[in-house]
Amino acid sequence: MKKLIFLPIIFLVIFSSCKKSEVAPDTTVTDEMARDSLFYIMKSWYYWYNMPEPTSITTTTKNDYPDPYKLLEAMRYKELDRWSFVADYDEFNAEMQGSFVGHGFRVGLDDAGNARIAMIYDNSPLYAYGVRRGWIIKKLNGTDLAPILLAGDYTAYSNLIGPGEAGVTNIFEFTKPDGTDTTISATKSTFVIHTVILCDTLHLTSGITGHLVFDSFIKPSVQELNDAFSYLKNSGVTDLILDLRYNPGGYLEIAQGLASYIAGSSHQGSVFAKLFYNEKHTDKNTSYPYFALTNGLGLSRIVVITSRETASASEAVINGLKPFVNVVTIGDTTQGKPTGMNGWSVGDKYWMWPVTFKIVNSQNEGDYFAGFVPDKEEMDDITHDFSDRHELCLQDAIYYLENGSVSAKSYRLFKRYPQFSEKPKWMNNAFVKEK
């Protein structure tokens, strides 16, 4: 059964219309069979199927590669494509349902060279111990974590924290915001994430402003966003600060829904995004319109907080809103993924997700492979929690809303520090499911 998914993550809200395979899991599918399936998918559907570099798809010999993973790497158009992937069927499905295995946090470096919690899910094991964004990790299993982050050594980090499996225990030595130290022995577990990390209101001189920190566009996000915008609408917000700094994408339908909540019913029927396939499948080219939602806000301006992790569906929201809403971005340049994917399941054993289309807005603006440069460049201030008005990006967002312009160039030197997450790498994508 072919299913369409766009990457970085852009998901559509209408899950009830998505087809689902009724075929029983086929344990007889071999690596060679999956490889052969991918080969024919790539030759027909891959957006860059006719690119001569670095390896021409038309001259690739599939039998030279033992499995779909290695074949995809050989056929991928490396000049632009950082996102096509092959995934385990069950693992992918679980991730898209919000299932998470691990401690549930992102870790990064601050300006002083400390390893700190950058983000943590509220259902995670460490959250239950009181751990929050901004806590310093002095040591992990007796090892100083900061040098590993500074070196960007993901392999060393992975070896230190152990596999992404329930039951793996690690010992953390933390320094809390009040300066006291604590040691916590935490065990990785399986839990369902909340993609709305924070939803609150700020009473500014410019009026009541919504503040939404949103993590990814996956199936649980539909209800979470509805609840969030119900709260924001009932609160009478007139502006919105949308924090997408760690949002790598997801279902396009959900991105369409988020943009519709923001733009409101006055833009119903206008084009949010247009999808263009290669010349073999122009009949699949389509548009995604804005639609009316009960809790739509109808805003004229928003501030979006971005980072290099802001990708795919998140970028589609920014690009899709720009013709209709004044969108100001603060933070770092986004990842740059103006493309999406279709997905094919093979024997309920593999998911194949090659890039199959490009995404543009109503003005045919796209091709932002270099990412969106922010209107105000600002560091990710992991020393403060998302709701703290001293957090640098939030501080700049508030300044813009209250003054009508971004603040003057900061006296701080902009730096970008490595961050590690337990999320799978393929989450930087936009997915579309076939109706």
Number of C-alpha atoms within 10 A of each C-alpha: 15 16 21 23 30 37 35 37 35 36 34 28 21 17 16 7 10 13 14 12 12 8 9 8 13 11 9 9 14 14 16 15 16 22 23 17 16 26 20 12 18 22 17 17 20 25 25 24 21 15 15 12 13 12 16 16 22 13 9 15 12 21 12 10 18 14 18 24 17 14 21 22 15 19 26 26 24 13 9 11 15 15 25 24 22 24 18 14 17 12 15 17 13 13 18 18 14 19 16 26 22 25 27 24 22 18 25 25 27 23 16 7 13 20 28 25 25 27 23 21 25 20 16 24 22 22 16 12 11 10 21 22 21 24 25 28 24 20 17 20 14 12 14 15 22 22 14 17 22 16 11 15 13 15 9 14 15 13 9 16 18 14 14 18 15 15 14 15 17 17 16 20 19 22 18 16 14 7 10 8 13 12 14 14 14 18 17 23 18 18 19 18 24 20 22 19 18 15 18 14 19 18 10 12 11 16 14 17 23 24 23 24 22 22 25 33 35 27 22 19 26 21 10 16 22 18 14 18 23 16 17 25 17 10 14 14 20 18 24 25 23 21 27 24 25 22 27 32 35 34 33 35 27 30 33 27 26 24 23 26 25 25 26 20 19 14 16 15 12 15 21 30 27 21 19 20 23 19 12 13 14 12 10 13 14 12 17 19 20 26 21 17 18 12 21 23 24 18 17 15 20 25 24 26 29 31 28 18 20 30 34 37 37 37 31 29 26 23 24 29 25 18 15 16 17 13 16 21 27 26 27 27 23 27 24 22 34 27 32 34 32 24 25 21 20 22 20 19 19 21 24 29 30 28 32 28 25 21 27 22 22 20 14 12 16 21 14 18 14 12 20 22 18 18 18 23 22 26 22 26 19 23 24 19 18 23 16 11 15 14 17 20 26 27 14 25 27 23 16 19 22 14 11 10 14 19 15 8 10 11 6 8 9 13 12 14 15 15 18 17 15 17 17 13 11 20 25 29 34 38 34 24 23 17 12
